[in-house]
């Protein structure tokens, strides 16, 4: 197995040298991810990602019985585990459900209930805020049901943030006034509806720091009784304040059913479309007049209609451009999905390292990508700005790594932001190593081609450096990377060796 792994790395290096100069532009790379029970190690057969925050937390929905019984979870980068979100008191997940759909940078979560009642309608939905395990419920007094979707970060104007979602009238009549988008000021417990966003079925969902809100609307032609589904963007009159009123503009991508879900601070929108005839779901990113469709291999066959149509449905986009959502593949398996805009190599150095040429801005995330290996060395070019921080990808094996800088080694989980300056490297570093990657990740056909590394630089400039795949778990030469039994080193052995030694490998980085 050890020889096979080494030969795989050699083939990757040769492939980079021969072919990758033609792929110099940024492309989206795909990671498919299953919820894993932290106690049993069992993988869910249904996983959906709803949202993520700047701390690396990810919230989602999972099931072990194909979406019959679901539960919400949050990925915790501090532990590297997925943790179930406790239900509110009195909820049984049979007749009363509570689903988390959003999280802000402070870790405050938001979502909605579905509660069976003895009323004529038989159910109701309420929004909730979840802070440190405590639920606070809210409902619009003028509407039958309130469904919350996302929550903003706190600002001086909104010290507890505001919630975006939609309300409905229990569809007592099928008109374009049946639903509306709303915003809810948490501190003041005050609602406002979005101007121009009422329809037969409106979902207001995404938001950015400017107070722009995205969503979708199904509009009914009350003469022909035909419907159309379009995405929309709500623009507030006052920047950052959707309570100031505003205007809503609509768009469709290539005339297809369009469902906008997320928006970045610079106005980049992520939206789903449904193919005519097959209903295959496609993820699109861009602006209302210029969208790019993201290719997600293995998800365009159609035919999965029992739960979700085949394809990738986006629910959230980070300011960095990373997209979180759900993937229903051609075998009808439902998995969480992360789509990352990563710069690909422009060539290969003589030592087998992949070379890059990427313009970078100080403090802004940049992603680079290579296929999964057992370890990597990262280095800047001669005149490049230094590495300030790194974040390693979710969904690679068991999400646990060792990061080596000079003579020091650090345990790091997927999603954790490792800031070199906070660890004593005040000017940043010129090089570092990622080691002890779970060998199972190389055998995962869904993720083996994607190891998107998030890099942040101390200054603006151009990154002309390298990422080199290594054939051993520690990055040391073969003789040093075997256990006492003579077999290839396991991940646990690799972590124990690196984390227990003062001299963990690598070079000093003083100059």
Phi and psi in degrees as a GROMACS rama.xvg file:
@    title "Ramachandran Plot"
@    xaxis  label "Phi"
@    yaxis  label "Psi"
@TYPE xy
-61.6265  -41.767  UNK-2
-66.3358  -39.5583  UNK-3
-61.1069  -43.9964  UNK-4
-61.0032  -45.1703  UNK-5
-61.7791  -41.6143  UNK-6
-67.0451  -34.9548  UNK-7
-61.0886  -44.7014  UNK-8
-62.0838  -40.7134  UNK-9
-63.1224  -41.1503  UNK-10
-64.9209  -38.6052  UNK-11
-60.5231  -44.1598  UNK-12
-62.6657  -42.552  UNK-13
-65.2799  -38.6977  UNK-14
-62.1428  -42.5609  UNK-15
-62.4254  -43.3124  UNK-16
-64.5528  -36.5157  UNK-17
-86.4742  -36.1943  UNK-18
-117.646  -30.9107  UNK-19
-70.2929  -17.8713  UNK-20
-56.079  -23.2578  UNK-21
-77.7432  -8.48928  UNK-22
-118.705  58.1437  UNK-23
-83.2505  -19.1621  UNK-24
-85.4526  160.537  UNK-25
-68.135  138.778  UNK-26
-134.957  163.055  UNK-27
-88.4338  129.818  UNK-28
-107.969  151.869  UNK-29
-115.423  131.546  UNK-30
-121.584  125.901  UNK-31
-102.173  132.148  UNK-32
-137.346  137.721  UNK-33
-110.67  143.099  UNK-34
-62.2394  134.734  UNK-35
-121.999  125.164  UNK-36
-65.9585  124.916  UNK-37
-68.6713  -19.2165  UNK-38
-93.1461  -41.2274  UNK-39
-102.879  -18.9405  UNK-40
78.7963  3.69407  UNK-41
-70.2754  141.221  UNK-42
-95.5266  134.193  UNK-43
-69.6667  149.26  UNK-44
-95.7898  6.17834  UNK-45
-144.222  124.075  UNK-46
-140.432  136.381  UNK-47
-136.977  132.796  UNK-48
-95.733  133.718  UNK-49
-101.298  -43.508  UNK-50
-163.068  167.271  UNK-51
-146.691  163.15  UNK-52
-128.871  179.058  UNK-53
-71.2681  -12.3484  UNK-54
-87.9549  -0.335912  UNK-55
88.7534  2.49563  UNK-56
-73.8384  142.414  UNK-57
-131.659  131.043  UNK-58
-108.448  147.983  UNK-59
-164.03  -171.684  UNK-60
-127.198  140.396  UNK-61
-144.313  163.134  UNK-62
-154.863  145.928  UNK-63
-102.622  0.686964  UNK-64
-130.296  42.7526  UNK-65
57.3627  48.7828  UNK-66
75.1814  11.5093  UNK-67
-75.2401  -49.8102  UNK-68
-120.069  118.539  UNK-69
-114.025  162.994  UNK-70
-147.865  155.192  UNK-71
-97.3283  154.012  UNK-72
-144.004  165.031  UNK-73
-131.658  131.055  UNK-74
-78.4114  128.466  UNK-75
-106.57  104.484  UNK-76
-65.2239  -22.0834  UNK-77
-65.9536  -34.4848  UNK-78
-105.138  -18.2424  UNK-79
76.2785  17.4187  UNK-80
-118.703  159.727  UNK-81
-92.8202  129.247  UNK-82
-117.899  133.249  UNK-83
-70.1632  141.854  UNK-84
-87.7453  121.788  UNK-85
-60.9325  145.398  UNK-86
-74.6273  158.162  UNK-87
-64.9427  156.182  UNK-88
-55.0917  133.723  UNK-89
87.6231  -6.482  UNK-90
-91.5117  138.787  UNK-91
-117.176  -2.65152  UNK-92
63.0875  18.4866  UNK-93
-117.756  -53.7063  UNK-94
-110.023  -15.4483  UNK-95
-133.256  118.274  UNK-96
-116.169  153.404  UNK-97
-139.603  120.061  UNK-98
-119.968  122.072  UNK-99
-80.6226  131.807  UNK-100
-126.737  -5.74887  UNK-101
-149.484  157.083  UNK-102
-152.198  137.675  UNK-103
-100.987  -178.587  UNK-104
-68.1782  -18.1943  UNK-105
-85.456  -1.0425  UNK-106
84.3756  7.11704  UNK-107
-76.0963  128.765  UNK-108
-105.692  155.623  UNK-109
-139.339  152.044  UNK-110
-176.226  -160.172  UNK-111
-141.265  157.112  UNK-112
-100.827  162.346  UNK-113
-134.127  114.229  UNK-114
-125.067  124.956  UNK-115
-73.1653  132.337  UNK-116
-128.358  173.024  UNK-117
-94.8707  13.5222  UNK-118
-77.4965  174.286  UNK-119
-62.6554  -38.2762  UNK-120
-72.4278  -38.3598  UNK-121
97.719  -6.78406  UNK-122
-158.089  165.158  UNK-123
-149.12  160.043  UNK-124
-124.992  143.219  UNK-125
-131.752  152.453  UNK-126
-84.6175  159.781  UNK-127
-147.139  154.519  UNK-128
-112.115  135.623  UNK-129
-121.346  111.895  UNK-130
-126.643  118.605  UNK-131
50.8403  41.7833  UNK-132
84.926  -2.25907  UNK-133
-105.121  127.082  UNK-134
-92.0626  136.729  UNK-135
-125.903  121.86  UNK-136
-96.9193  152.335  UNK-137
-149.676  153.568  UNK-138
-151.079  141.194  UNK-139
-70.627  126.93  UNK-140
-68.4055  -20.6796  UNK-141
-98.4554  -0.0120622  UNK-142
-128.413  153.276  UNK-143
-70.3107  -40.6895  UNK-144
-131.196  143.799  UNK-145
-126.268  121.715  UNK-146
-119.678  113.293  UNK-147
-91.0821  146.367  UNK-148
-123.97  -50.216  UNK-149
-138.648  162.445  UNK-150
-134.15  138.659  UNK-151
-79.5708  168.743  UNK-152
-76.205  151.541  UNK-153
-62.2679  145.581  UNK-154
-135.978  166.913  UNK-155
-55.5624  -35.563  UNK-156
-75.9943  -33.1592  UNK-157
-127.303  80.3035  UNK-158
-62.9352  -21.5116  UNK-159
-112.236  11.7749  UNK-160
79.0042  175.063  UNK-161
-130.604  152.602  UNK-162
-102.446  141.704  UNK-163
-111.346  138.267  UNK-164
-172.278  -156.253  UNK-165
-142.941  157.265  UNK-166
-124.378  155.008  UNK-167
-142.505  165.321  UNK-168
-103.484  27.2759  UNK-169
65.1432  14.6511  UNK-170
53.4158  44.1604  UNK-171
-69.4659  -21.4217  UNK-172
-140.953  145.838  UNK-173
-96.7983  84.6103  UNK-174
-133.907  175.777  UNK-175
-79.6186  11.1819  UNK-176
-112.428  15.5948  UNK-177
-73.7965  -29.429  UNK-178
-138.678  161.08  UNK-179
-148.843  151.498  UNK-180
-82.0266  151.4  UNK-181
-140.81  162.918  UNK-182
-124.945  147.707  UNK-183
-133.435  117.788  UNK-184
-79.2243  112.123  UNK-185
-64.6197  -42.6774  UNK-186
-66.3436  -37.55  UNK-187
-97.9911  -6.33225  UNK-188
52.6577  43.9405  UNK-189
-116.388  138.803  UNK-190
-106.593  154.489  UNK-191
-146.865  141.51  UNK-192
-94.3441  155.593  UNK-193
-83.9016  125.595  UNK-194
-61.1397  129.654  UNK-195
78.2652  12.6393  UNK-196
-112.582  12.2638  UNK-197
-75.142  146.7  UNK-198
-165.729  -177.975  UNK-199
-59.3078  -41.0037  UNK-200
-149.082  100.286  UNK-201
-101.505  135.26  UNK-202
-122.304  108.398  UNK-203
-91.8855  129.089  UNK-204
-137.042  -68.8544  UNK-205
-81.4023  159.763  UNK-206
-156.394  159.976  UNK-207
-133.659  179.587  UNK-208
-66.0438  -20.4962  UNK-209
-82.443  -1.03532  UNK-210
83.6935  6.44432  UNK-211
-72.5629  143.408  UNK-212
-129.876  136.961  UNK-213
-117.317  158.523  UNK-214
-179.788  -160.435  UNK-215
-140.745  158.451  UNK-216
-143.271  134.587  UNK-217
-100.294  113.606  UNK-218
-103.331  139.691  UNK-219
-105.099  127.686  UNK-220
-82.4789  108.171  UNK-221
-74.8743  -2.32658  UNK-222
-94.2221  -50.4858  UNK-223
-92.8105  -15.4122  UNK-224
63.6061  22.8726  UNK-225
-90.5313  154.944  UNK-226
-121.072  158.575  UNK-227
-139.236  147.649  UNK-228
-117.05  121.059  UNK-229
-128.997  157.344  UNK-230
-85.5212  159.398  UNK-231
-142.115  159.076  UNK-232
-129.102  124.45  UNK-233
-95.3062  128.42  UNK-234
-113.216  115.717  UNK-235
-71.7349  153.137  UNK-236
-65.9226  -36.3055  UNK-237
-114.263  127.345  UNK-238
-55.4267  130.982  UNK-239
82.2965  -0.698529  UNK-240
-130.771  89.233  UNK-241
-70.7824  -9.23832  UNK-242
-79.839  -5.25597  UNK-243
-82.5505  3.23164  UNK-244
81.9339  175.474  UNK-245
169.191  -162.461  UNK-246
-131.071  150.403  UNK-247
-117.618  126.82  UNK-248
-114.624  146.253  UNK-249
-113.794  155.399  UNK-250
-153.127  155.293  UNK-251
-128.842  144.338  UNK-252
-97.9353  113.371  UNK-253
54.31  31.7985  UNK-254
72.2262  9.65347  UNK-255
-94.0651  163.656  UNK-256
-58.4732  126.585  UNK-257
-125.978  131.078  UNK-258
-129.272  98.8293  UNK-259
-77.0027  142.772  UNK-260
-131.599  -39.1463  UNK-261
-131.968  159.499  UNK-262
-149.029  136.046  UNK-263
-88.4979  173.977  UNK-264
-63.8223  -25.2793  UNK-265
-95.5994  10.085  UNK-266
90.2736  8.3682  UNK-267
-74.743  129.993  UNK-268
-109.906  142.842  UNK-269
-111.675  135.261  UNK-270
-146.233  151.185  UNK-271
-99.4141  148.313  UNK-272
-126.768  154.216  UNK-273
-111.738  124.368  UNK-274
-62.9054  141.637  UNK-275
-65.4468  135.846  UNK-276
89.4173  -59.7584  UNK-277
-91.5821  -20.9651  UNK-278
64.2412  14.8011  UNK-279
-56.0566  134.456  UNK-280
-91.4754  131.851  UNK-281
-119.648  143.043  UNK-282
-95.5399  133.004  UNK-283
-128.921  144.354  UNK-284
-135.42  139.643  UNK-285
155.325  -144.999  UNK-286
-123.252  165.001  UNK-287
-51.7154  -26.2623  UNK-288
-102.699  -1.79801  UNK-289
-156.247  93.319  UNK-290
-109.039  145.497  UNK-291
-108.92  129.014  UNK-292
-84.5889  131.772  UNK-293
-92.7723  126.55  UNK-294
-79.2576  122.664  UNK-295
-120.47  97.8453  UNK-296
-57.6992  147.279  UNK-297
77.2221  20.0725  UNK-298
-140.333  31.7532  UNK-299
-128.782  14.8249  UNK-300
-79.3514  -22.3064  UNK-301
76.4834  172.787  UNK-302
96.3992  -3.40102  UNK-303
-101.311  92.5785  UNK-304
-119.223  -5.3367  UNK-305
-65.1062  -36.6628  UNK-306
-121.779  -61.405  UNK-307
-135.762  143.509  UNK-308
-63.838  152.259  UNK-309
-57.681  142.57  UNK-310
133.063  -177.305  UNK-311
-110.095  118.47  UNK-312
-107.581  119.017  UNK-313
-84.6491  142.472  UNK-314
-118.696  -18.7178  UNK-315
-156.942  144.813  UNK-316
-130.908  130.389  UNK-317
-79.7319  160.966  UNK-318
-60.7376  -24.8411  UNK-319
-73.4301  -12.619  UNK-320
100.941  -10.804  UNK-321
-65.8422  139.138  UNK-322
-116.765  134.812  UNK-323
-118.337  141.135  UNK-324
-176.787  -147.62  UNK-325
-127.651  140.969  UNK-326
-119.245  123.41  UNK-327
-106.639  109.789  UNK-328
-84.8169  -179.487  UNK-329
-65.1686  -18.2288  UNK-330
-91.9254  7.71127  UNK-331
70.2918  21.6402  UNK-332
-85.4342  134.102  UNK-333
-102.123  121.188  UNK-334
-134.533  155.645  UNK-335
-68.9029  151.336  UNK-336
-139.327  140.784  UNK-337
-123.591  125.914  UNK-338
-109.928  121.894  UNK-339
-118.847  125.924  UNK-340
-77.8254  100.484  UNK-341
-116.531  140.98  UNK-342
-75.5051  132.112  UNK-343
-96.4386  159.761  UNK-344
-60.1587  150.505  UNK-345
-99.1385  -7.19485  UNK-346
175.369  -164.285  UNK-347
-141.23  140.374  UNK-348
-81.8126  170.486  UNK-349
-63.9517  -29.7098  UNK-350
-83.3088  7.53133  UNK-351
91.6158  -2.02037  UNK-352
-75.0858  143.589  UNK-353
-79.1934  139.119  UNK-354
-106.757  150.28  UNK-355
-129.825  162.269  UNK-356
-147.937  93.5704  UNK-357
-133.068  128.505  UNK-358
-73.4018  133.684  UNK-359
-129.411  151.934  UNK-360
-114.146  140.495  UNK-361
-55.9576  128.422  UNK-362
78.6363  -4.12824  UNK-363
-100.645  135.57  UNK-364
-64.4986  139.988  UNK-365
-129.131  136.653  UNK-366
-110.83  136.643  UNK-367
-124.772  155.557  UNK-368
-139.542  138.082  UNK-369
-136.599  162.961  UNK-370
-60.5064  158.051  UNK-371
-65.5439  135.517  UNK-372
-129.803  -175.764  UNK-373
-82.2599  -24.6796  UNK-374
-166.215  164.316  UNK-375
-142.001  150.734  UNK-376
-110.203  133.548  UNK-377
-114.865  137.977  UNK-378
-149.512  145.276  UNK-379
-83.4338  162.904  UNK-380
-78.2049  178.579  UNK-381
-58.5453  -41.8475  UNK-382
-115.002  20.1195  UNK-383
-77.9447  154.134  UNK-384
-65.0753  153.295  UNK-385
-76.8625  157.523  UNK-386
-69.045  128.696  UNK-387
-99.5405  -35.0016  UNK-388
-158.335  162.055  UNK-389
-143.952  147.856  UNK-390
-134.592  130.751  UNK-391
-99.2501  152.214  UNK-392
-77.3855  148.556  UNK-393
-79.0679  143.459  UNK-394
97.239  9.13549  UNK-395
-100.892  101.967  UNK-396
58.7696  -129.236  UNK-397
-92.976  13.5157  UNK-398
67.6361  21.7785  UNK-399
-120.286  138.057  UNK-400
-141.015  169.702  UNK-401
-123.695  127.279  UNK-402
-105.775  126.965  UNK-403
-114.013  127.217  UNK-404
-131.052  117.916  UNK-405
57.7803  -122.108  UNK-406
-101.941  22.3664  UNK-407
-126.567  143.833  UNK-408
-126.405  142.511  UNK-409
-133.461  132.89  UNK-410
-74.1806  132.108  UNK-411
-136.374  135.467  UNK-412
-100.622  158.712  UNK-413
-55.2371  137.835  UNK-414
88.2102  -18.8399  UNK-415
-72.6036  133.511  UNK-416
-85.5543  115.498  UNK-417
-97.4272  107.921  UNK-418
-95.128  112.023  UNK-419
-61.5285  -35.5343  UNK-420
-67.6564  -34.341  UNK-421
-71.9514  -15.7234  UNK-422
-97.3611  13.1033  UNK-423
104.275  -5.96474  UNK-424
-94.375  80.5182  UNK-425
-63.4753  -27.8775  UNK-426
-98.5911  5.69387  UNK-427
88.1518  -174.617  UNK-428
-129.915  158.215  UNK-429
-90.8001  -25.0212  UNK-430
-154.445  155.338  UNK-431
-158.618  167.962  UNK-432
-125.992  141.334  UNK-433
-109.37  122.708  UNK-434
-129.056  172.691  UNK-435
60.9681  39.6932  UNK-436
-72.7011  138.342  UNK-437
-55.8635  118.888  UNK-438
-58.9009  -25.7191  UNK-439
-62.0758  -24.1602  UNK-440
-64.546  -30.329  UNK-441
-71.1508  -19.6773  UNK-442
-98.7349  0.256504  UNK-443
-84.5948  108.353  UNK-444
-65.1483  -21.8322  UNK-445
-78.2433  -26.2588  UNK-446
-123.542  -4.15817  UNK-447
-64.2603  -18.1061  UNK-448
-95.2302  2.30882  UNK-449
-132.777  111.666  UNK-450
-129.291  70.9562  UNK-451
-73.2388  112.152  UNK-452
-96.418  126.278  UNK-453
-88.2362  123.125  UNK-454
-117.634  141.206  UNK-455
-123.625  140.893  UNK-456
-113.366  150.733  UNK-457
-71.4304  -27.602  UNK-458
-139.592  163.604  UNK-459
-76.4229  154.656  UNK-460
159.994  -146.281  UNK-461
-126.646  131.548  UNK-462
-92.5231  111.463  UNK-463
-114.141  22.7444  UNK-464
-84.6296  -158.891  UNK-465
-135.528  157.132  UNK-466
-130.984  121.572  UNK-467
-114.109  120.408  UNK-468
-71.7864  138.467  UNK-469
-113.055  148.292  UNK-470
-88.9239  -4.99334  UNK-471
-127.504  156.488  UNK-472
-64.5615  -38.3908  UNK-473
-85.2453  -17.297  UNK-474
89.1606  -3.88989  UNK-475
-79.8108  171.599  UNK-476
-67.367  161.344  UNK-477
-50.7812  -44.9949  UNK-478
-62.6488  -25.0754  UNK-479
-92.9712  -1.47514  UNK-480
-117.245  32.4127  UNK-481
-121.434  148.421  UNK-482
-76.5244  174.542  UNK-483
-62.0875  -24.2624  UNK-484
-78.6553  -7.79503  UNK-485
87.1022  -3.39125  UNK-486
-85.6589  161.579  UNK-487
-55.296  143.693  UNK-488
-66.4316  135.108  UNK-489
-79.047  167.354  UNK-490
-62.5019  -41.1543  UNK-491
-62.847  -42.4215  UNK-492
-63.882  -40.2754  UNK-493
-61.4785  -46.8972  UNK-494
-63.5128  -42.5378  UNK-495
-62.6571  -42.5158  UNK-496
-65.4597  -48.1978  UNK-497
-70.4996  -41.3407  UNK-498
-77.8706  -14.6949  UNK-499
-95.8751  -13.1577  UNK-500
-101.509  136.963  UNK-501
-65.5885  -45.549  UNK-502
-87.7029  91.6798  UNK-503
-87.7948  -1.86064  UNK-504
109.855  174.798  UNK-505
82.4326  -172.941  UNK-506
-123.964  158.432  UNK-507
-62.3649  152.603  UNK-508
-130.454  38.9128  UNK-509
-75.2327  -30.6317  UNK-510
